[in-house]
Amino acid sequence: MNYQTIAIEKEGAIDWLTLNRPDRLNAITPEMCDELQHYFGGLQFNHEVRVVMLRGAGRGLCAGYDLHAADGVSGGPVIGMRFQRQVAEVYQRMRRCPQPIICLAHGAATGGGFAFVLASDVRVVTPDVKMNVAMVKIGLTGCDVGISYFLPRAVGQSVAAELMMTGRMIPAERAERLGLVSAVVPFEELEATARGIAQDMLKTSPLGLRLTKEGLNLSIDAPSLDAAIAMEDRGQILCASAGFFEEGINAFLEKRPADYRD
């Protein structure tokens, strides 16, 4: 697919995915939704890509949905639901893809842009990042594109209710204190900080990394400790049976980088 609203740069096993509408603060359009669906959908069986870095071109990550392209939401129940699902499917595919997603957020990360932050696995932001549930401030609900699922699991019910029912901005310092983000760093350090996290991820076994994302997602909604442990046991034995455990131990004892063959 010839992408027009996003850009993909390859760096070994890392994909740098850039939202690329800087003149509109990378606001989401139907075309961007189609391109993001195509990209994230194609990752499911792509074993060459192990980590995805998500960022925005220009002055911010993403200012939410482009209101100049949002007529579909008011087009009645049939058209409106198709429009809504086109957007929501992007975030579902982000969670389904087996690669960890590291979000580098600066400037505007509002509405659907905030959902990009929340749907990522690791979040690194700048002090000036502006994150909020913008939908509730323009006549809609604060429950949109997975936010009602992601946010309470990240910060708890009370803070999620506050943010979703008011549309208030959450400052970077508070986001870090609540555990919503991993780090707050100056813009000039954003790329290096995220790359350091990605490089540490690449030191793990390929199967182990994919199963860790899958297992973490499943454990958040596990009905019991027994269910979570059953899933954990499966992952450990799959990795051990593939020879990754033996190679990891040998590398540790021999003080060398592990050589995992996927």
Secondary structure, 3 states (H helix, E strand, C coil): CCCCCEEEEEECCEEEEEECCHHHCCCECHHHHHHHHHHHHCCCCCCCCCEEEEEECCCCCECCECHHHCHHHHCHHHHHHHHHHHHHHHHHHHHHCCCCEEEEECCEEECHHHHHHHHCCEEEECCCCEEECHHHHHCCCCCCCCHHHHHHHHHCHHHHHHHHHHCCCECHHHHHHCCCCCEECCHHHHHHHHHHHHHHHHCCCHHHHHHHHHHHHHHHCCCCHHHHHHHHHHHHHHHHHCCHHHHHHHHHHCCCCCCCCC
